Amino acid sequence: MNSDLILETLQEVVLRDGKDLKEVQQYLRMRYRIEADELVLKRRLEKMLQAEKAVA
């Protein structure tokens, strides 16, 4: 899966820092001025986790 700002933010905020998707939304909005729906972020996170399981 190609790395982009949303995936990098999900990895950083959710996986590394253990925060929820609301904080990812706020981070994206404040830092990059990207409005992302929570459902979209949830699906991207699930796809990212599935891809990691497939590699492992």
N, C-alpha and C positions, 0 to 999 in steps of 0.2 A: 504494500500500500504506500503510495507516495506521501511524503511528509509535507504538510502545509501548516499555516498558522494555527488553524483550529486543532489539528492533530497534535501539534507540538504543545499547545496550551492544555489540551486534555491530558497529555502525558505529564506535563509539569504540575498542573494544579490538582488534578484528581489522583493520579497514580502516585506521584512523588509526595505531594503535600497532604493527600487524604481529604481534600475538600469536596464539596458537592457541586452539582451542575449550575446552581444559581450563582456561585462564586465564579465559575468559568464564564458565564454570561456577563457578569459584571466586569471581569478582567478584560474580556474581548471588547466590550463596549468602551471601557476607559482607555485601554492601551492602543487599540487598533481601530476604534470606531466601527466595529463590526456588530451588527445586530443578529444574533443567532437564537433561534427558537430552542427551547429546552428539549423538545422531542427530537430535533435534528441532532443536537449534541449527544443525546442518549443513544441514538442509532449509530452515530459515528464512533462513540466509545465502545459499543457492543461489537461493531465491525473490527475495530482495532484490537480488542481483546481476543476475538475469534482468530484473527490473523496471527497473533502471537502464539495462541495455542496450537495452531497448525504448524508453526515453525518449530515449536518445542517438541 
